[in-house]
């Protein structure tokens, strides 16, 4: 099994309050394969997620946010 860590950045259309981020982080961190979920301190509308791509897909993480009611997108670098 491949245990390589992959990182993605998710963009929320509006800046997140601390409470909103904590709610998102709780949902994301309970996803199998997710290693960490952090908010960018300079740009609060960006969330960085480290995960094992062999266990979870980026689209699954994005869909979690949209099901929570956030207008979100994947940022490709």
Biopython code that builds the backbone (N, CA, C, O; Angstrom):
import numpy as np
from Bio.PDB.StructureBuilder import StructureBuilder

atoms = [
    (1, "UNK", "N", (0.834, -1.174, 0.000)),
    (1, "UNK", "CA", (0.000, 0.000, 0.000)),
    (1, "UNK", "C", (0.885, 1.246, 0.000)),
    (1, "UNK", "O", (1.878, 1.307, 0.725)),
    (2, "UNK", "N", (0.524, 2.233, -0.811)),
    (2, "UNK", "CA", (1.276, 3.473, -0.911)),
    (2, "UNK", "C", (0.850, 4.417, 0.208)),
    (2, "UNK", "O", (-0.332, 4.742, 0.319)),
    (3, "UNK", "N", (1.783, 4.858, 1.033)),
    (3, "UNK", "CA", (1.487, 5.754, 2.135)),
    (3, "UNK", "C", (1.998, 7.162, 1.890)),
    (3, "UNK", "O", (2.219, 7.913, 2.839)),
    (4, "UNK", "N", (2.188, 7.530, 0.631)),
    (4, "UNK", "CA", (2.696, 8.858, 0.311)),
    (4, "UNK", "C", (1.667, 9.921, 0.674)),
    (4, "UNK", "O", (0.473, 9.758, 0.424)),
    (5, "UNK", "N", (2.140, 10.997, 1.259)),
    (5, "UNK", "CA", (1.272, 12.106, 1.636)),
    (5, "UNK", "C", (1.109, 13.064, 0.466)),
    (5, "UNK", "O", (2.077, 13.415, -0.207)),
    (6, "UNK", "N", (-0.118, 13.477, 0.239)),
    (6, "UNK", "CA", (-0.451, 14.442, -0.793)),
    (6, "UNK", "C", (-1.068, 15.648, -0.110)),
    (6, "UNK", "O", (-1.776, 15.501, 0.886)),
    (7, "UNK", "N", (-0.809, 16.837, -0.633)),
    (7, "UNK", "CA", (-1.392, 18.057, -0.087)),
    (7, "UNK", "C", (-2.295, 18.707, -1.124)),
    (7, "UNK", "O", (-1.998, 18.703, -2.319)),
    (8, "UNK", "N", (-3.407, 19.269, -0.644)),
    (8, "UNK", "CA", (-4.264, 20.074, -1.508)),
    (8, "UNK", "C", (-4.623, 21.357, -0.770)),
    (8, "UNK", "O", (-4.507, 21.453, 0.451)),
    (9, "UNK", "N", (-5.054, 22.322, -1.536)),
    (9, "UNK", "CA", (-5.579, 23.560, -0.974)),
    (9, "UNK", "C", (-7.020, 23.678, -1.449)),
    (9, "UNK", "O", (-7.313, 23.560, -2.639)),
    (10, "UNK", "N", (-7.907, 23.912, -0.498)),
    (10, "UNK", "CA", (-9.313, 24.136, -0.800)),
    (10, "UNK", "C", (-9.611, 25.609, -0.558)),
    (10, "UNK", "O", (-9.222, 26.168, 0.468)),
    (11, "UNK", "N", (-10.301, 26.234, -1.502)),
    (11, "UNK", "CA", (-10.656, 27.651, -1.376)),
    (11, "UNK", "C", (-12.146, 27.756, -1.090)),
    (11, "UNK", "O", (-12.972, 27.188, -1.804)),
    (12, "UNK", "N", (-12.476, 28.494, -0.031)),
    (12, "UNK", "CA", (-13.866, 28.788, 0.305)),
    (12, "UNK", "C", (-14.142, 30.200, -0.206)),
    (12, "UNK", "O", (-13.281, 31.073, -0.095)),
    (13, "UNK", "N", (-15.323, 30.435, -0.762)),
    (13, "UNK", "CA", (-15.595, 31.724, -1.404)),
    (13, "UNK", "C", (-15.616, 32.910, -0.448)),
    (13, "UNK", "O", (-15.555, 34.055, -0.896)),
    (14, "UNK", "N", (-15.701, 32.666, 0.856)),
    (14, "UNK", "CA", (-15.665, 33.760, 1.822)),
    (14, "UNK", "C", (-14.667, 33.419, 2.931)),
    (14, "UNK", "O", (-14.406, 32.244, 3.188)),
    (15, "UNK", "N", (-14.103, 34.448, 3.595)),
    (15, "UNK", "CA", (-13.209, 34.172, 4.726)),
    (15, "UNK", "C", (-13.972, 33.417, 5.813)),
    (15, "UNK", "O", (-15.152, 33.674, 6.051)),
    (16, "UNK", "N", (-13.295, 32.498, 6.458)),
    (16, "UNK", "CA", (-13.924, 31.676, 7.492)),
    (16, "UNK", "C", (-13.661, 32.227, 8.881)),
    (16, "UNK", "O", (-12.556, 32.675, 9.186)),
    (17, "UNK", "N", (-14.684, 32.190, 9.716)),
    (17, "UNK", "CA", (-14.484, 32.508, 11.124)),
    (17, "UNK", "C", (-13.784, 31.321, 11.777)),
    (17, "UNK", "O", (-13.713, 30.239, 11.193)),
    (18, "UNK", "N", (-13.278, 31.519, 12.962)),
    (18, "UNK", "CA", (-12.618, 30.415, 13.670)),
    (18, "UNK", "C", (-13.597, 29.262, 13.905)),
    (18, "UNK", "O", (-13.230, 28.095, 13.772)),
    (19, "UNK", "N", (-14.840, 29.594, 14.254)),
    (19, "UNK", "CA", (-15.856, 28.561, 14.482)),
    (19, "UNK", "C", (-16.172, 27.766, 13.224)),
    (19, "UNK", "O", (-16.313, 26.544, 13.275)),
    (20, "UNK", "N", (-16.282, 28.460, 12.096)),
    (20, "UNK", "CA", (-16.531, 27.770, 10.830)),
    (20, "UNK", "C", (-15.370, 26.849, 10.486)),
    (20, "UNK", "O", (-15.578, 25.705, 10.082)),
    (21, "UNK", "N", (-14.137, 27.352, 10.648)),
    (21, "UNK", "CA", (-12.988, 26.502, 10.346)),
    (21, "UNK", "C", (-12.964, 25.286, 11.254)),
    (21, "UNK", "O", (-12.701, 24.179, 10.782)),
    (22, "UNK", "N", (-13.228, 25.454, 12.534)),
    (22, "UNK", "CA", (-13.211, 24.321, 13.465)),
    (22, "UNK", "C", (-14.251, 23.276, 13.079)),
    (22, "UNK", "O", (-13.997, 22.078, 13.198)),
    (23, "UNK", "N", (-15.417, 23.717, 12.619)),
    (23, "UNK", "CA", (-16.451, 22.786, 12.159)),
    (23, "UNK", "C", (-15.982, 22.024, 10.924)),
    (23, "UNK", "O", (-16.164, 20.810, 10.832)),
    (24, "UNK", "N", (-15.380, 22.736, 9.977)),
    (24, "UNK", "CA", (-14.846, 22.098, 8.771)),
    (24, "UNK", "C", (-13.733, 21.125, 9.135)),
    (24, "UNK", "O", (-13.724, 19.986, 8.668)),
    (25, "UNK", "N", (-12.799, 21.567, 9.962)),
    (25, "UNK", "CA", (-11.666, 20.724, 10.345)),
    (25, "UNK", "C", (-12.143, 19.440, 11.017)),
    (25, "UNK", "O", (-11.578, 18.370, 10.789)),
    (26, "UNK", "N", (-13.175, 19.544, 11.840)),
    (26, "UNK", "CA", (-13.704, 18.349, 12.507)),
    (26, "UNK", "C", (-14.220, 17.345, 11.481)),
    (26, "UNK", "O", (-13.957, 16.148, 11.599)),
    (27, "UNK", "N", (-14.950, 17.822, 10.481)),
    (27, "UNK", "CA", (-15.479, 16.936, 9.444)),
    (27, "UNK", "C", (-14.365, 16.348, 8.574)),
    (27, "UNK", "O", (-14.365, 15.153, 8.281)),
    (28, "UNK", "N", (-13.432, 17.182, 8.170)),
    (28, "UNK", "CA", (-12.342, 16.728, 7.298)),
    (28, "UNK", "C", (-11.437, 15.743, 8.046)),
    (28, "UNK", "O", (-11.060, 14.706, 7.499)),
    (29, "UNK", "N", (-11.091, 16.066, 9.287)),
    (29, "UNK", "CA", (-10.171, 15.218, 10.049)),
    (29, "UNK", "C", (-10.744, 13.849, 10.375)),
    (29, "UNK", "O", (-9.986, 12.926, 10.673)),
    (30, "UNK", "N", (-12.059, 13.693, 10.328)),
    (30, "UNK", "CA", (-12.651, 12.375, 10.589)),
    (30, "UNK", "C", (-12.694, 11.503, 9.345)),
    (30, "UNK", "O", (-13.127, 10.353, 9.409)),
    (31, "UNK", "N", (-12.250, 12.039, 8.218)),
    (31, "UNK", "CA", (-12.227, 11.285, 6.965)),
    (31, "UNK", "C", (-11.026, 10.346, 6.957)),
    (31, "UNK", "O", (-9.898, 10.759, 7.227)),
    (32, "UNK", "N", (-11.283, 9.083, 6.645)),
    (32, "UNK", "CA", (-10.198, 8.101, 6.600)),
    (32, "UNK", "C", (-9.157, 8.533, 5.576)),
    (32, "UNK", "O", (-9.494, 8.845, 4.434)),
    (33, "UNK", "N", (-7.905, 8.549, 5.981)),
    (33, "UNK", "CA", (-6.804, 8.913, 5.101)),
    (33, "UNK", "C", (-6.320, 10.337, 5.283)),
    (33, "UNK", "O", (-5.244, 10.686, 4.798)),
    (34, "UNK", "N", (-7.099, 11.180, 5.982)),
    (34, "UNK", "CA", (-6.677, 12.560, 6.206)),
    (34, "UNK", "C", (-5.668, 12.599, 7.345)),
    (34, "UNK", "O", (-5.876, 11.999, 8.400)),
    (35, "UNK", "N", (-4.580, 13.309, 7.115)),
    (35, "UNK", "CA", (-3.508, 13.435, 8.099)),
    (35, "UNK", "C", (-3.652, 14.731, 8.885)),
    (35, "UNK", "O", (-3.526, 14.736, 10.109)),
    (36, "UNK", "N", (-3.918, 15.840, 8.178)),
    (36, "UNK", "CA", (-4.093, 17.119, 8.870)),
    (36, "UNK", "C", (-4.930, 18.064, 8.022)),
    (36, "UNK", "O", (-5.034, 17.919, 6.804)),
    (37, "UNK", "N", (-5.522, 19.035, 8.707)),
    (37, "UNK", "CA", (-6.333, 20.064, 8.070)),
    (37, "UNK", "C", (-6.006, 21.367, 8.775)),
    (37, "UNK", "O", (-6.208, 21.485, 9.984)),
    (38, "UNK", "N", (-5.494, 22.363, 8.024)),
    (38, "UNK", "CA", (-5.066, 23.633, 8.611)),
    (38, "UNK", "C", (-5.592, 24.800, 7.799)),
    (38, "UNK", "O", (-5.736, 24.722, 6.579)),
    (39, "UNK", "N", (-5.876, 25.882, 8.507)),
    (39, "UNK", "CA", (-6.316, 27.107, 7.863)),
    (39, "UNK", "C", (-5.112, 28.007, 7.626)),
    (39, "UNK", "O", (-4.237, 28.123, 8.484)),
    (40, "UNK", "N", (-5.069, 28.636, 6.472)),
    (40, "UNK", "CA", (-4.015, 29.597, 6.173)),
    (40, "UNK", "C", (-4.275, 30.840, 7.019)),
    (40, "UNK", "O", (-5.343, 31.443, 6.911)),
    (41, "UNK", "N", (-3.324, 31.228, 7.852)),
    (41, "UNK", "CA", (-3.530, 32.350, 8.760)),
    (41, "UNK", "C", (-3.568, 33.699, 8.047)),
    (41, "UNK", "O", (-4.214, 34.631, 8.526)),
    (42, "UNK", "N", (-2.898, 33.812, 6.931)),
    (42, "UNK", "CA", (-2.905, 35.074, 6.180)),
    (42, "UNK", "C", (-4.118, 35.203, 5.269)),
    (42, "UNK", "O", (-4.601, 36.308, 5.020)),
    (43, "UNK", "N", (-4.607, 34.072, 4.773)),
    (43, "UNK", "CA", (-5.763, 34.069, 3.868)),
    (43, "UNK", "C", (-6.776, 33.065, 4.432)),
    (43, "UNK", "O", (-6.728, 31.887, 4.078)),
    (44, "UNK", "N", (-7.697, 33.513, 5.310)),
    (44, "UNK", "CA", (-8.580, 32.598, 6.028)),
    (44, "UNK", "C", (-9.555, 31.813, 5.157)),
    (44, "UNK", "O", (-10.230, 30.914, 5.658)),
    (45, "UNK", "N", (-9.646, 32.128, 3.873)),
    (45, "UNK", "CA", (-10.536, 31.368, 3.002)),
    (45, "UNK", "C", (-9.837, 30.145, 2.391)),
    (45, "UNK", "O", (-10.447, 29.415, 1.610)),
    (46, "UNK", "N", (-8.565, 29.918, 2.739)),
    (46, "UNK", "CA", (-7.819, 28.762, 2.230)),
    (46, "UNK", "C", (-7.618, 27.719, 3.322)),
    (46, "UNK", "O", (-7.249, 28.041, 4.452)),
    (47, "UNK", "N", (-7.867, 26.469, 2.964)),
    (47, "UNK", "CA", (-7.671, 25.343, 3.873)),
    (47, "UNK", "C", (-6.687, 24.384, 3.219)),
    (47, "UNK", "O", (-6.851, 24.003, 2.060)),
    (48, "UNK", "N", (-5.676, 24.004, 3.966)),
    (48, "UNK", "CA", (-4.676, 23.070, 3.462)),
    (48, "UNK", "C", (-4.916, 21.704, 4.102)),
    (48, "UNK", "O", (-5.026, 21.591, 5.323)),
    (49, "UNK", "N", (-4.994, 20.678, 3.271)),
    (49, "UNK", "CA", (-5.255, 19.330, 3.761)),
    (49, "UNK", "C", (-4.138, 18.406, 3.292)),
    (49, "UNK", "O", (-3.816, 18.356, 2.105)),
    (50, "UNK", "N", (-3.554, 17.678, 4.233)),
    (50, "UNK", "CA", (-2.582, 16.628, 3.915)),
    (50, "UNK", "C", (-3.314, 15.300, 4.070)),
    (50, "UNK", "O", (-4.009, 15.077, 5.062)),
    (51, "UNK", "N", (-3.154, 14.426, 3.088)),
    (51, "UNK", "CA", (-3.889, 13.157, 3.121)),
    (51, "UNK", "C", (-3.148, 12.083, 2.331)),
    (51, "UNK", "O", (-2.228, 12.370, 1.566)),
    (52, "UNK", "N", (-3.570, 10.857, 2.534)),
    (52, "UNK", "CA", (-3.030, 9.721, 1.806)),
    (52, "UNK", "C", (-3.944, 9.487, 0.606)),
    (52, "UNK", "O", (-5.085, 9.056, 0.770)),
    (53, "UNK", "N", (-3.453, 9.767, -0.584)),
    (53, "UNK", "CA", (-4.258, 9.685, -1.801)),
    (53, "UNK", "C", (-4.696, 8.266, -2.148)),
    (53, "UNK", "O", (-5.621, 8.085, -2.941)),
    (54, "UNK", "N", (-4.059, 7.277, -1.578)),
    (54, "UNK", "CA", (-4.511, 5.906, -1.835)),
    (54, "UNK", "C", (-5.704, 5.538, -0.955)),
    (54, "UNK", "O", (-6.311, 4.484, -1.141)),
    (55, "UNK", "N", (-6.042, 6.402, 0.002)),
    (55, "UNK", "CA", (-7.155, 6.123, 0.918)),
    (55, "UNK", "C", (-8.334, 7.075, 0.755)),
    (55, "UNK", "O", (-9.456, 6.736, 1.134)),
    (56, "UNK", "N", (-8.101, 8.249, 0.204)),
    (56, "UNK", "CA", (-9.177, 9.229, 0.008)),
    (56, "UNK", "C", (-8.839, 10.097, -1.198)),
    (56, "UNK", "O", (-7.668, 10.343, -1.490)),
    (57, "UNK", "N", (-9.858, 10.550, -1.884)),
    (57, "UNK", "CA", (-9.671, 11.403, -3.063)),
    (57, "UNK", "C", (-9.937, 12.865, -2.710)),
    (57, "UNK", "O", (-10.718, 13.165, -1.806)),
    (58, "UNK", "N", (-9.283, 13.762, -3.430)),
    (58, "UNK", "CA", (-9.471, 15.200, -3.218)),
    (58, "UNK", "C", (-10.933, 15.584, -3.440)),
    (58, "UNK", "O", (-11.461, 16.428, -2.716)),
    (59, "UNK", "N", (-11.582, 14.990, -4.407)),
    (59, "UNK", "CA", (-12.980, 15.300, -4.694)),
    (59, "UNK", "C", (-13.881, 14.939, -3.508)),
    (59, "UNK", "O", (-14.866, 15.631, -3.251)),
    (60, "UNK", "N", (-13.558, 13.881, -2.799)),
    (60, "UNK", "CA", (-14.317, 13.504, -1.599)),
    (60, "UNK", "C", (-14.234, 14.610, -0.554)),
    (60, "UNK", "O", (-15.234, 14.938, 0.084)),
    (61, "UNK", "N", (-13.053, 15.182, -0.376)),
    (61, "UNK", "CA", (-12.866, 16.260, 0.594)),
    (61, "UNK", "C", (-13.619, 17.517, 0.154)),
    (61, "UNK", "O", (-14.254, 18.179, 0.976)),
    (62, "UNK", "N", (-13.551, 17.841, -1.116)),
    (62, "UNK", "CA", (-14.280, 18.992, -1.645)),
    (62, "UNK", "C", (-15.784, 18.797, -1.462)),
    (62, "UNK", "O", (-16.487, 19.724, -1.061)),
    (63, "UNK", "N", (-16.272, 17.608, -1.753)),
    (63, "UNK", "CA", (-17.700, 17.340, -1.617)),
    (63, "UNK", "C", (-18.178, 17.474, -0.174)),
    (63, "UNK", "O", (-19.314, 17.887, 0.061)),
    (64, "UNK", "N", (-17.336, 17.134, 0.788)),
    (64, "UNK", "CA", (-17.701, 17.321, 2.193)),
    (64, "UNK", "C", (-17.996, 18.784, 2.478)),
    (64, "UNK", "O", (-18.961, 19.101, 3.174)),
    (65, "UNK", "N", (-17.169, 19.676, 1.945)),
    (65, "UNK", "CA", (-17.375, 21.109, 2.160)),
    (65, "UNK", "C", (-18.656, 21.601, 1.501)),
    (65, "UNK", "O", (-19.408, 22.371, 2.097)),
    (66, "UNK", "N", (-18.903, 21.164, 0.287)),
    (66, "UNK", "CA", (-20.111, 21.627, -0.396)),
    (66, "UNK", "C", (-21.363, 21.086, 0.280)),
    (66, "UNK", "O", (-22.381, 21.777, 0.327)),
    (67, "UNK", "N", (-21.311, 19.868, 0.801)),
    (67, "UNK", "CA", (-22.459, 19.332, 1.541)),
    (67, "UNK", "C", (-22.696, 20.096, 2.842)),
    (67, "UNK", "O", (-23.814, 20.118, 3.355)),
    (68, "UNK", "N", (-21.656, 20.716, 3.371)),
    (68, "UNK", "CA", (-21.797, 21.537, 4.580)),
    (68, "UNK", "C", (-22.332, 22.931, 4.247)),
    (68, "UNK", "O", (-22.569, 23.731, 5.153)),
    (69, "UNK", "N", (-22.523, 23.231, 2.964)),
    (69, "UNK", "CA", (-23.099, 24.508, 2.551)),
    (69, "UNK", "C", (-22.095, 25.561, 2.120)),
    (69, "UNK", "O", (-22.469, 26.710, 1.886)),
    (70, "UNK", "N", (-20.828, 25.191, 2.013)),
    (70, "UNK", "CA", (-19.806, 26.150, 1.595)),
    (70, "UNK", "C", (-19.606, 26.095, 0.089)),
    (70, "UNK", "O", (-19.635, 25.020, -0.510)),
    (71, "UNK", "N", (-19.403, 27.260, -0.522)),
    (71, "UNK", "CA", (-19.045, 27.335, -1.931)),
    (71, "UNK", "C", (-17.526, 27.177, -1.976)),
    (71, "UNK", "O", (-16.792, 28.110, -1.650)),
    (72, "UNK", "N", (-17.064, 26.011, -2.377)),
    (72, "UNK", "CA", (-15.633, 25.689, -2.303)),
    (72, "UNK", "C", (-15.129, 25.172, -3.637)),
    (72, "UNK", "O", (-15.896, 24.696, -4.475)),
    (73, "UNK", "N", (-13.807, 25.280, -3.814)),
    (73, "UNK", "CA", (-13.165, 24.752, -5.020)),
    (73, "UNK", "C", (-11.748, 24.293, -4.666)),
    (73, "UNK", "O", (-11.158, 24.725, -3.676)),
    (74, "UNK", "N", (-11.227, 23.403, -5.513)),
    (74, "UNK", "CA", (-9.844, 22.954, -5.381)),
    (74, "UNK", "C", (-8.932, 23.980, -6.032)),
    (74, "UNK", "O", (-9.251, 24.512, -7.095)),
    (75, "UNK", "N", (-7.812, 24.258, -5.408)),
    (75, "UNK", "CA", (-6.827, 25.176, -5.983)),
    (75, "UNK", "C", (-5.710, 24.320, -6.553)),
    (75, "UNK", "O", (-5.124, 23.502, -5.844)),
    (76, "UNK", "N", (-5.416, 24.507, -7.829)),
    (76, "UNK", "CA", (-4.339, 23.776, -8.471)),
    (76, "UNK", "C", (-3.128, 24.675, -8.578)),
    (76, "UNK", "O", (-3.222, 25.803, -9.063)),
    (77, "UNK", "N", (-2.004, 24.185, -8.132)),
    (77, "UNK", "CA", (-0.761, 24.973, -8.178)),
    (77, "UNK", "C", (0.134, 24.490, -9.293)),
    (77, "UNK", "O", (1.223, 25.030, -9.488)),
]
sb = StructureBuilder()
sb.init_structure("model")
sb.init_model(0)
sb.init_chain("A")
sb.init_seg("    ")
for serial, (resi, resn, name, xyz) in enumerate(atoms, 1):
    if name == "N":
        sb.init_residue(resn, " ", resi, " ")
    sb.init_atom(name, np.array(xyz, "f"), 0.0, 1.0, " ", f" {name:<3s}", serial, name[0])
structure = sb.get_structure()
